Each structure stands twice: as C-alpha cells, then as structure tokens.
C-alpha cells in the first residue's frame, strides 16, 4: 500500500469515527488511528482489515466480530442494514399495506442496542414494530413472525459464535412469501434484493430513526407474556397419551443453557409438559456474553457439555439437554452401556424423525440437509412417507412443501413446522424428553432405540472433519483441490463418483460443495462453513446388519472405517 492509499485509509477511518453514534467503538477507532500516526504497524494492519470492504449481507444476514469499521458488527453497519431492509419492505408494500416487523435479540454484547436502533428505523419508516421485551430464544422470534402475520422478523444473535461476535438474522412472512416460507429465514433472491438497497456510504445522521413509536411485547410474568404464549403454542407437539404423565415425572433431565437465553424457556417448556424432575447446570444457567465456562459456546465443541455430564452423574439423570446460546439448537447426551456420551446430531434426527413420523397427518414429508445422514430417507420409506434432501441450512429445509419434520446434523430440528418455520431447540427438547420417558417406562432407552433403528435400516456411522482457518484464502484453494485432484480411494474402496454441486443438479440449486461416493457405500461431502471460518468434511458409511445381535459388531466395523477415512482426509488436506 503506497503513501496516498495509507492517507486515504486513515481519512476513511477518521470520517467513520466522526459519525459513529457509539462512544465505545468511536474511541476504539480513534485510538487505532493515533497508534498508526505513531508508527504502529500492527494498528495499521488492524484498520486496513476493518476497512478492506463491507460486511456482505446474504442468506445468513450479517455475522462478524464486534468493533468499528465496515467489516465489523457495530451500530453504523446495523443502522445502514436496517435502513436497507426498510426500503425493501416499503417497496414491496407500495402503499398497499403497512409492513409489520418483529424484532428479537439475545444477550450478547450490544444485541439490545442493535435491536432498539432497528426498531427506531422501522418505526420512522411508518411500520408497525413489535420489539421483544428482553433477551429471548431465536425460536420465539421465528414463531412470532408467523403468529403476528409480520412481513419481516429480525433476530440479533450470533448463535454459537465466539463471545466477541454478533449477528443480524432476517426472516420474512406476510405479503413477502408464500405460507411454506412464512417465518423462515431469507433466501435468494430476497437477500440480493435487500443487499442492493443497503447504502454503505449513507451518513448515519441521514438515517431517520425514531426514539419511540414501537410496541414492546409483554415481558415474562406480565399479562400476555410473549414467552408464555410461545410455550403454550408448542406444548401440543407432544401428544397426550395414557400413562405418559407418570412417565414424564419419572424422567430426570439435566439442562444447560450454555450461558445463553434459553435456560428459563427450556426449563419452563419441560415443566409445562409434565417433566417435574429438571436440574439446571447452575454455572451456565444465566445469560453471560463472556461465556466464561466454555472455549466456544457450541454444544458440539469438545468440553462444552462437561459440566452437564458432571451434573448428570451427580444426580443420576436419564437425559441431558444442552441448547446453544440462542436456543435454536438442541444437543443431547445419554447413558449408553453405563457411560455418558453425547449423541451426534444425526442420531437425534433419527430418533425424532422416527417418533414424529408415526403421528404425522398423511402427506407430510420428512426432510434433511444433504450433509445429514441418509438414514432419515430409509425411515421415511419405511413409514410410507416422502423424503426430501435440501441444501445446508434451515432456510432451505423449512421451505420444503408439506414439511412434517426436518433436521440438519448440526443439532437443528424442526418438529413443528406449522408453528416455527426454523430450527427450534426448545420444542425439539421436549419431544426428545417425551420419547426418553416413554422408552424408560417400557424398560427401554434411547440407546436401545438407536440399535433398533440400525437393525432395521443398517448401521449408519457419521463423523466430521472440521478445519479452522485464520487465512480464509486457503478454503477455496482446498475446495479446488477436491474438484480437480479428488482422492482416488477412501477407506480402501475406489471413489466411484465425484459430484460438484457448484453447478447444481436436477433437484438442488448450485452451492459450494463436493460429494464423493465410493463403491462400498461411503459418502463424503466437503463444503465451507456458512457461519464460521472452517472447511467441513461430512463422512458417512452404512454397514448392513442382520438383527439386533449384530448391531454392535457392525457399528465397530463402520466406526473403524470412518476413522480411517477421517485420517486419510486429514493427511490429504494437510499435504502441500
């Protein structure tokens, strides 16, 4: 970068700081500018990164580290984004109706501030605006978009990202989409239409923002309590069954909120459903944006549920449920052969899909993302139901026509699409607990039910290889390596097919993913993460089995094969 470019960069940073309405990020940027003028090369690199472009608004909305500058999450970026959404909604309304927007937020740093800024901008545009009264789970927001027939919903959350991140998810409904997409996250071309209306140069002072004019929804405990209304709506996801009341009381459940906003909601959902023996992980029960007991606030990460398992052993629990910080995901751990283990997302998906398929109305489909296990397709076939595969992400799963149940392996489950058109860790949690209670009353277990599914449909073993990068440029290089120099064998079996989904297929639109199949039935899918700086490889092998007595041995063989393939892929990816 030459001298003129450096001067231009510092000038851009100075202008940003001058208009920043947030004193903290304003001061942060001014300190960086001062350090640069003193010759601090590291500070200059920091500013250069912050001003290297603008946060791209897409189907995941926005998500980034908090801080000053157009490549960070801050009030300037959020206000410009909200103004772009307001233009989009106004164009769609064309004076024919008044758009309605519901806004929710989690307990991360600045989530409440971003939510209130958005409310002010939508109110100034003349919209009807409903603001959540406090930090609440994402599923409550997704439900509210449908419940209130809103045209849009905004959820300020970074879900399970590190503490310094925040995000801005957008949902559509009302006049913007058909019923299958009402209350779902945005998809193309809506994301592009909104992005085109975001003015990244608009001075903040020119963005109209009201200081009142929106309605705050009733808080927990108040008349009309919005959380209680959501809980009442999801209670029927588990049917009333003779004898099940006693079974639910007899199930001991440990719950972790992972320092997020789902603790009270998950506990109350269980209590409302008749599960009276609920034990909260006290160290993680209350919202804390620092997430002090976990390295990453994601139940999938190693060590994240250690406190939950410790409590489960102490109280002799039957089931552990752990939500991620915004409670749209649901992790579970069970006793299996006397040892506690966390279920894989696919395993929970099999259990829920099998259970729910038995009570669904005729014509309802089961669906999962392409990176999820192939067992749900076998479960659907056995139940005489249609099954559909979608691209990764609930923005696609939730839009499956006549959806009865959908899931993705990353702990996301939609057990009541007519209520919440998104993944919902709260309703999924009570369905799983109900199944566990039913099986315990019958002297069975979730572990045994998984064995029964394996005996019927074959042992499906899944695993994942995930590589985190600081240099994002390495990810497309590795994707190209798979495209042009894919491994010839996996687990001792020849690769029979390599499918590049970047050009799409007859059933799926284009996406940045590659599928490898072997003659022995192994499948590997490679894709960049949509929310984190990771490259992910999803592995699955299917081992035929003859009866329950053969499940254990078949699972051992399949697990050994998957682990061998995982090592092969790690060596392949790390090779020069």
C-alpha positions in Angstrom: 0.0 0.0 0.0 1.5 3.3 -1.1 1.6 6.6 0.9 -1.5 8.0 -0.8 -3.5 4.9 -0.1 -2.5 5.0 3.5 -3.6 8.6 3.8 -7.0 7.6 2.2 -7.4 4.8 4.6 -6.8 6.9 7.7 -9.1 9.6 6.2 -11.9 6.9 5.8 -11.3 5.7 9.4 -11.5 9.3 10.7 -14.7 10.0 8.9 -16.2 6.8 10.3 -15.2 7.7 13.8 -16.7 11.2 13.5 -20.2 9.8 12.7 -20.2 6.7 14.9 -23.0 7.0 17.5 -21.4 4.5 19.7 -18.8 6.2 22.0 -17.0 2.9 22.7 -16.4 1.9 19.1 -15.7 5.6 18.2 -13.0 5.7 20.9 -11.6 2.3 19.8 -11.1 3.5 16.3 -9.6 6.9 17.4 -7.1 5.0 19.5 -6.1 2.9 16.5 -5.7 6.0 14.3 -3.4 7.6 17.0 -1.3 4.4 17.2 -0.9 4.4 13.4 0.3 8.0 13.4 2.8 7.0 16.0 4.1 4.3 13.6 2.4 1.2 15.0 2.3 -1.2 12.1 0.0 -3.7 13.9 -2.6 -0.9 14.4 -2.4 -0.1 10.7 -3.0 -3.7 9.7 -6.0 -3.7 12.0 -7.5 -0.6 10.4 -6.7 -2.0 6.9 -8.6 -5.2 7.8 -11.6 -3.3 9.2 -11.8 -1.1 6.0 -11.0 -3.9 3.5 -14.6 -4.0 2.3 -18.1 -4.2 3.7 -19.9 -7.0 5.5 -21.7 -8.9 2.9 -25.5 -9.2 3.5 -26.6 -12.7 2.4 -28.9 -15.5 3.4 -27.3 -15.7 6.8 -27.9 -11.9 7.2 -24.8 -10.5 8.9 -22.3 -12.0 11.3 -18.9 -10.8 12.4 -16.7 -9.6 15.3 -17.9 -6.6 17.1 -15.9 -3.4 16.5 -15.6 -0.2 14.5 -15.5 -0.2 10.7 -17.5 -1.6 7.8 -16.1 -5.1 8.2 -17.3 -5.4 11.8 -20.6 -5.5 13.6 -21.5 -2.1 15.0 -24.3 0.4 15.2 -23.3 2.1 11.9 -23.4 -1.2 10.0 -26.7 -2.3 11.7 -28.4 1.1 11.1 -27.5 1.1 7.4 -28.7 -2.5 7.1 -32.0 -1.8 8.9 -32.5 1.2 6.5 -31.9 -1.1 3.5 -34.5 -3.6 4.9 -36.9 -0.7 5.4 -36.5 0.3 1.8 -37.1 -3.3 0.7 -40.3 -3.6 2.8 -41.6 -0.2 1.7 -41.1 -1.2 -2.0 -42.9 -4.4 -1.5 -45.8 -2.7 0.2 -46.0 0.0 -2.4 -48.5 1.9 -0.2 -51.0 -1.0 -0.2 -50.4 -2.0 3.4 -48.4 -1.1 6.4 -45.5 -3.6 6.9 -45.2 -5.2 10.3 -41.8 -6.2 11.7 -41.0 -8.2 14.9 -37.5 -7.8 16.4 -35.8 -10.2 18.9 -32.4 -10.2 20.4 -30.1 -12.4 22.6 -27.9 -11.4 25.5 -24.6 -10.8 23.6 -22.8 -7.5 23.8 -24.8 -4.8 22.0 -27.7 -7.1 21.0 -30.3 -4.9 22.8 -28.7 -1.7 21.3 -28.8 -3.1 17.7 -32.4 -4.2 18.3 -33.6 -0.8 19.5 -31.7 1.0 16.7 -33.6 -1.2 14.2 -36.9 -0.6 16.0 -36.4 3.1 15.7 -35.6 2.9 12.0 -38.6 0.7 11.1 -40.9 2.9 13.3 -39.6 6.1 11.5 -40.5 4.4 8.2 -44.1 4.2 9.4 -44.1 0.4 10.0 -45.8 -1.4 12.8 -43.0 -2.6 15.0 -43.1 -5.2 17.8 -39.9 -5.5 20.0 -39.2 -8.4 22.2 -39.2 -7.3 25.9 -36.0 -9.0 26.9 -33.3 -11.4 25.5 -35.3 -14.5 24.3 -34.6 -17.5 22.1 -34.5 -17.3 18.4 -37.4 -19.8 18.0 -39.6 -17.3 19.9 -38.9 -14.7 17.3 -39.4 -17.2 14.4 -42.8 -18.2 15.9 -43.8 -14.6 16.4 -43.3 -13.7 12.8 -45.9 -16.3 11.9 -48.1 -15.7 14.9 -48.4 -11.9 14.3 -48.5 -12.3 10.4 -45.5 -10.0 10.2 -43.8 -9.1 6.9 -40.4 -9.5 8.5 -38.5 -10.5 11.6 -35.1 -9.5 12.8 -33.1 -11.6 15.3 -29.9 -10.0 16.7 -27.8 -13.0 17.6 -24.5 -14.7 16.7 -25.9 -18.0 17.9 -22.9 -20.2 18.9 -20.1 -18.0 17.7 -17.3 -16.7 20.0 -18.1 -14.0 22.6 -16.8 -11.1 20.5 -19.2 -11.8 17.6 -22.7 -10.7 16.9 -25.1 -11.1 14.0 -28.3 -10.0 12.3 -30.7 -12.7 11.0 -33.7 -11.7 8.9 -36.9 -13.6 8.5 -39.8 -13.0 6.0 -43.5 -13.6 6.1 -46.8 -11.9 5.4 -47.0 -10.4 1.9 -43.4 -11.3 1.1 -43.6 -15.0 0.7 -45.9 -18.0 0.5 -47.0 -20.0 3.5 -44.1 -22.5 3.3 -41.7 -19.6 3.7 -43.7 -17.6 6.2 -41.5 -17.1 9.3 -38.4 -18.7 7.6 -35.0 -17.1 7.1 -34.5 -15.2 3.8 -33.3 -17.0 0.7 -32.2 -15.8 -2.7 -33.3 -13.6 -4.4 -34.6 -11.7 -1.3 -31.1 -11.5 0.2 -29.8 -9.9 -3.0 -32.8 -7.5 -3.3 -32.2 -6.3 0.3 -28.4 -6.1 -0.2 -28.9 -3.9 -3.3 -30.9 -1.4 -1.1 -28.3 -1.1 1.6 -26.4 2.1 1.2 -22.9 1.5 2.7 -22.0 5.2 2.3 -25.1 6.7 3.8 -24.2 9.1 6.7 -25.8 7.9 9.9 -27.2 11.4 10.5 -29.3 11.0 7.4 -30.9 7.7 8.5 -34.3 8.6 10.1 -34.6 6.9 13.5 -37.5 7.4 15.9 -37.0 7.3 19.7 -40.5 5.9 20.2 -43.4 4.5 18.2 -42.8 0.8 18.6 -44.6 -1.7 20.8 -42.7 -3.7 23.4 -44.3 -7.1 23.7 -45.4 -8.3 27.2 -42.5 -9.5 29.3 -42.3 -12.8 31.1 -44.6 -12.7 34.0 -46.7 -9.9 32.6 -50.3 -10.3 31.2 -49.9 -11.5 27.6 -46.4 -12.7 28.3 -44.8 -13.4 24.9 -42.6 -16.3 26.2 -45.6 -17.9 27.8 -47.6 -17.6 24.6 -44.9 -19.3 22.6 -44.7 -22.1 25.3 -48.4 -22.6 25.2 -48.2 -22.9 21.4 -45.5 -25.6 21.4 -46.9 -27.7 24.2 -49.1 -29.8 21.9 -46.0 -31.0 20.0 -46.1 -34.0 22.4 -49.4 -35.7 22.3 -51.4 -36.5 25.4 -51.0 -40.3 26.0 -52.5 -42.5 28.6 -49.9 -43.2 31.3 -47.4 -40.7 29.9 -47.9 -38.2 32.7 -46.3 -40.6 35.2 -43.6 -41.5 32.8 -42.6 -37.8 32.3 -42.5 -37.3 36.1 -40.2 -40.3 36.3 -37.6 -38.9 33.9 -34.7 -36.9 35.4 -33.4 -34.3 33.0 -30.3 -32.1 33.2 -30.5 -28.9 31.2 -27.7 -26.4 30.1 -28.4 -23.0 28.6 -24.7 -22.7 27.6 -24.7 -19.1 29.1 -27.4 -18.2 26.6 -31.0 -17.1 26.6 -32.7 -20.5 26.5 -32.4 -21.5 30.2 -35.7 -20.3 31.5 -37.6 -21.1 28.3 -36.3 -24.7 28.1 -36.9 -25.4 31.8 -40.5 -23.9 31.6 -41.2 -25.9 28.5 -40.3 -29.1 30.3 -42.3 -28.2 33.4 -45.3 -27.3 31.3 -45.1 -30.7 29.6 -45.1 -32.5 32.9 -41.4 -33.1 33.4 -41.0 -32.1 37.1 -37.5 -33.6 37.8 -35.4 -30.9 35.9 -31.9 -30.0 37.0 -30.3 -26.9 35.6 -26.5 -26.5 35.2 -26.2 -23.6 37.5 -22.8 -22.3 36.2 -24.3 -21.9 32.7 -27.9 -21.1 33.5 -27.9 -17.3 33.3 -27.1 -15.3 30.2 -23.5 -14.2 30.1 -22.0 -12.7 26.9 -18.5 -13.7 28.1 -19.4 -17.4 28.1 -16.9 -18.0 30.9 -17.0 -21.8 31.2 -16.6 -22.8 27.6 -14.0 -22.1 24.9 -16.7 -21.9 22.2 -20.4 -21.7 23.3 -21.4 -24.5 20.9 -22.5 -27.9 22.4 -20.7 -29.6 19.6 -17.3 -28.3 20.7 -15.1 -30.6 22.9 -15.7 -29.9 26.6 -18.7 -27.7 26.1 -21.1 -30.1 27.9 -18.6 -31.3 30.5 -20.4 -29.5 33.3 -23.7 -31.0 32.1 -22.3 -34.5 32.2 -20.8 -34.0 35.6 -24.2 -32.9 37.0 -25.9 -35.8 35.2 -23.6 -38.3 37.0 -24.2 -36.5 40.3 -28.0 -36.5 40.2 -28.2 -39.9 38.3 -30.0 -38.3 35.4 -31.7 -40.1 32.5 -31.1 -37.4 29.8 -29.0 -34.3 29.2 -30.3 -31.5 27.0 -28.0 -28.6 26.1 -29.1 -25.7 24.0 -26.8 -23.3 22.2 -26.8 -19.7 23.3 -29.9 -18.6 21.2 -31.6 -22.0 21.8 -32.4 -22.8 18.2 -30.2 -25.9 18.5 -30.6 -28.9 20.8 -27.8 -31.2 21.9 -28.4 -34.4 23.9 -26.4 -36.8 25.9 -27.5 -40.3 27.1 -26.3 -43.2 29.2 -25.1 -45.9 26.8 -23.7 -49.1 28.3 -23.1 -47.3 31.6 -21.2 -44.5 30.0 -22.4 -41.0 29.3 -22.0 -39.9 25.7 -23.2 -37.0 23.6 -25.5 -38.0 20.7 -24.5 -36.9 17.2 -26.9 -34.5 15.6 -27.8 -37.2 13.1 -28.7 -39.7 15.9 -31.1 -37.1 17.5 -32.5 -36.6 14.0 -33.2 -40.3 13.5 -34.9 -40.6 16.9 -37.1 -37.5 16.4 -37.8 -38.4 12.8 -38.9 -41.9 13.6 -41.0 -40.8 16.5 -42.7 -37.9 14.7 -43.4 -39.8 11.5 -45.7 -42.1 13.4 -48.2 -39.3 14.3 -48.0 -37.0 11.3 -51.0 -36.5 9.0 -51.0 -38.2 5.7 -49.0 -36.4 3.0 -46.4 -34.8 5.4 -42.8 -35.2 4.4 -39.5 -35.8 6.2 -36.5 -33.7 5.1 -32.9 -33.2 5.9 -29.9 -31.3 4.5 -27.6 -33.0 2.1 -24.8 -33.2 4.7 -27.0 -35.1 7.1 -27.2 -38.9 7.3 -29.1 -41.0 4.8 -31.0 -42.9 7.5 -33.9 -40.5 7.6 -34.7 -41.4 4.0 -34.9 -45.0 5.0 -37.1 -44.1 8.0 -39.4 -42.2 5.6 -39.6 -45.0 3.2 -40.4 -47.5 5.9 -43.2 -45.2 7.2 -44.6 -44.7 3.6 -43.7 -41.1 3.5 -41.9 -38.9 1.0 -38.4 -37.7 1.8 -36.6 -34.7 0.5 -33.0 -33.5 0.6 -32.1 -29.8 0.6 -29.1 -27.6 0.6 -27.5 -27.0 4.0 -29.3 -24.6 6.3 -32.8 -24.3 7.7 -33.7 -21.5 5.2 -33.9 -24.4 2.7 -35.2 -27.2 5.0 -38.1 -25.1 6.3 -39.3 -24.4 2.8 -40.0 -28.0 1.9 -43.6 -28.2 0.8 -45.8 -30.2 3.2 -42.9 -30.5 5.7 -43.7 -32.6 8.7 -40.3 -32.9 10.2 -36.9 -31.6 9.1 -33.4 -31.7 10.5 -29.7 -30.9 9.9 -26.8 -32.7 11.5 -25.6 -29.5 13.2 -28.1 -30.0 16.0 -31.0 -28.3 14.2 -34.5 -29.8 14.3 -37.9 -28.6 13.2 -40.5 -30.7 14.9 -43.5 -28.3 14.4 -43.2 -26.5 11.1 -46.7 -25.0 11.3 -45.6 -23.2 14.5 -41.9 -22.4 14.0 -40.5 -22.5 10.4 -37.0 -22.8 11.6 -34.9 -25.0 13.8 -36.2 -24.9 17.4 -34.1 -26.3 20.3 -36.9 -25.9 22.8 -39.7 -27.9 21.1 -37.2 -30.5 19.9 -36.0 -30.8 23.5 -39.5 -31.7 24.9 -40.1 -34.2 22.0 -36.9 -36.0 22.8 -37.6 -36.0 26.5 -41.0 -37.4 25.9 -39.6 -40.2 23.8 -37.0 -40.9 26.5 -39.7 -41.0 29.2 -41.9 -43.4 27.1 -39.0 -45.7 26.5 -37.9 -45.7 30.1 -41.5 -46.6 31.2 -41.2 -49.6 28.8 -37.9 -50.6 30.3 -36.1 -49.4 27.2 -33.8 -46.5 26.4 -32.8 -44.1 23.6 -29.6 -46.1 23.1 -31.6 -49.3 22.6 -34.0 -47.4 20.2 -30.9 -46.4 18.1 -29.9 -50.1 18.0 -33.4 -51.0 16.8 -33.2 -48.4 14.0 -29.8 -49.7 13.0 -31.1 -53.3 12.9 -33.9 -52.2 10.6 -32.1 -49.7 8.3 -28.4 -50.7 8.6 -25.8 -49.2 10.8 -25.1 -45.6 9.8 -22.0 -44.1 11.3 -21.3 -40.4 10.7 -18.4 -38.2 11.6 -17.0 -34.8 10.7 -13.6 -33.4 10.0 -13.5 -29.7 10.6 -10.5 -27.4 9.9 -10.5 -23.8 11.2 -8.5 -21.2 9.3 -7.2 -17.7 10.0 -6.3 -17.3 6.4 -9.7 -17.6 4.6 -7.9 -17.8 1.2 -6.9 -21.3 2.0 -10.5 -22.6 1.9 -11.2 -22.0 -1.8 -7.7 -23.5 -2.6 -8.6 -26.7 -0.8 -12.1 -26.8 -2.5 -10.4 -26.6 -5.9 -8.1 -29.4 -4.9 -11.1 -31.6 -4.3 -12.6 -30.6 -7.6 -9.5 -31.3 -9.7 -7.5 -33.8 -7.6 -10.0 -35.7 -5.6 -8.8 -38.8 -3.7 -8.9 -41.9 -5.8 -9.8 -44.2 -2.9 -11.3 -43.8 0.6 -11.2 -46.5 3.3 -9.7 -49.0 0.8 -12.6 -48.5 -1.7 -12.3 -46.8 -5.0 -14.1 -43.5 -5.4 -16.9 -44.1 -7.8 -18.3 -40.6 -8.3 -17.4 -37.0 -7.6 -20.3 -34.5 -7.9 -19.5 -30.8 -7.9 -22.6 -29.0 -6.6 -21.3 -25.6 -7.7 -23.1 -26.2 -11.0 -26.3 -27.5 -9.3 -28.3 -30.7 -10.0 -31.8 -31.5 -11.2 -33.1 -31.3 -7.6 -30.7 -28.9 -6.0 -29.6 -25.3 -6.8 -25.9 -24.5 -7.1 -23.9 -24.5 -3.9 -20.2 -24.6 -3.0 -20.0 -28.3 -2.1 -18.5 -31.5 -3.4 -19.8 -35.1 -2.9 -17.6 -38.2 -3.1 -19.1 -41.7 -3.2 -17.2 -45.0 -3.1 -18.2 -48.4 -4.4 -18.6 -49.6 -0.8 -21.2 -47.0 0.0 -19.1 -44.4 1.8 -20.1 -40.8 1.2 -18.0 -37.7 1.9 -19.3 -34.2 1.5 -16.9 -31.2 1.6 -18.1 -27.6 2.0 -17.0 -24.3 3.6 -19.0 -23.4 6.8 -21.6 -20.8 6.2 -21.1 -19.2 9.6 -17.5 -19.9 10.7 -14.0 -19.8 9.1 -14.0 -23.6 8.6 -13.8 -26.2 5.9 -16.0 -29.1 6.8 -15.9 -32.7 5.6 -19.0 -34.9 6.5 -18.4 -38.6 6.5 -20.9 -41.5 6.5 -20.7 -45.2 5.9 -23.5 -47.7 6.0 -22.9 -51.2 7.3 -25.6 -53.9 6.7 -26.6 -55.8 9.8 -28.7 -58.9 10.4 -30.8 -58.4 13.5 -30.2 -56.7 16.8 -27.5 -59.1 17.9 -25.2 -58.0 15.0 -25.5 -54.2 15.6 -22.6 -53.8 18.0 -20.1 -55.6 15.7 -21.3 -53.8 12.6 -21.1 -50.4 14.4 -17.5 -51.2 15.4 -16.6 -52.1 11.8 -18.3 -49.0 10.4 -16.7 -46.7 13.1 -13.2 -48.1 12.3 -13.8 -47.4 8.6 -15.0 -43.8 9.2 -12.0 -43.1 11.5 -9.6 -44.4 8.9 -11.2 -42.2 6.2 -11.0 -39.3 8.6 -7.2 -39.8 8.9 -6.9 -40.1 5.1 -8.7 -36.9 4.5 -6.7 -35.0 7.2 -3.5 -36.1 5.5 -4.9 -35.2 2.1 -5.9 -31.7 3.3 -2.6 -31.0 5.1 -0.5 -32.2 2.2 1.4 -29.5 0.3 
